[in-house]
């Protein structure tokens, strides 16, 4: 279990307070003077170590924010209006992907069109256009599987509703609940942010479309895990945040055939 940053700060402050108090009460005692100096050093170290402890979180938040902002800028520049479709890794793909169509509406996606060297589509997705990029949470998804010691591939969305709790284990979110309606093919996910709460608020304020398109790495990890579990494309159609709770609604799409051209 990781040490609490709050406890570390509290202990550091107590060391400093007690050391100064002891020196004030016994200023002429050489032993107390040395003990007070040592206590102050220890207290300052504990306070500084708290900053060091937070540094990995700060760096990861900055990297995630930068990648999400870059993707959002690309989508806006291309004037893409559709919502993101998370595509699970296939034999032809080396990574989980997200397709953002030019126009709204669900699409049937053909496996044969999915290759690593395709970035922009001008035909083949139900005669639609769009951008096909790596899912922002692809690498985090791999960490989730490593933590779970199991692959999510083909386990099914119903089972994934329980397995998705693993994102709490790696501190991606503080809590998560998922519900899959098999008959309707729809998915509901709700979670509270922990470490990345500030990142979520800032991204939504600066890039309001990102949550419905390529998503930030946090939401993308969760959605990619369900797409992988069902082995079907998963399209976002609603993403809201209220009272610190993020709620996502998505629908599974079918794989297309030549008749969809």
Phi, psi and omega in degrees: 000138182285144177293147179284132178295323180295318179295318179300316179295317182297314180297319178299315179296320179296319177302315182293314181298313181294322180294315179295318180299315180298320180292323179294321181286326183230066185292338184264359180272114181300321180297319180293323179297316179294319180296320180296317180297317179296318180298320179296317178299316180297317180298316179296321179298316180295322178294319180292322181295333176296319177297317179296324180295323181282344187301315179301322178294319180296317180295314181296322177297318180295319179294315180297318180296318181296315181293319180294320180294321179296315178298318180299319179296320178296315181298318179293320180297326179276355180057043178282132185252344183281168178264156187294140177243113182275123186250123181290156178301137177239182180298330182270351183248136179268359182206160173289143187234169171223130178253126179246108184283159179292320183247156177292167176110147179290149181232154170261124186255130181272127179302323185298337181276347186277106177224157184297331186270005178266127177240317179241129179255133176243000175194165173100338177257076185051047180055035180245168177248166176170179179248139184237104187233165176297136177296131183303334183260014186302314182289326178292324177300320178297323177294323178297317180294323178295319179293321180282345184056039179199148175277143178274352186300121173074009181284343180094148183295325181298315178292325182294335177301330176271317183293336183296345177301343181299335180294338174287324182296332178258015176063028177285320174223166181270335176199151180209139175226142181223146180222127182245124176262100185297321183295318180273344182071028183248155182230136174239130178231135177226137179205161174251141178278148173248266182302322189258024180298315179297320178301316180300312181298318182292318180294317179297324180289318184275328184224074186300337182275344188297328183290340180257357182243260181280340180070163172280166181302331181292303180295322181297323178299314181295314182292320178296325180295323179286322177298320179291321181294322181270346187054044178217151176296144181233119184254130176285140172227355175203137176213115182230161176223126180215130180053040178079000182255127177264132179235127181238136173240137182213162179230143176278139177253164177263158173286136183279170177233178179301334181291345181278353180292000000 
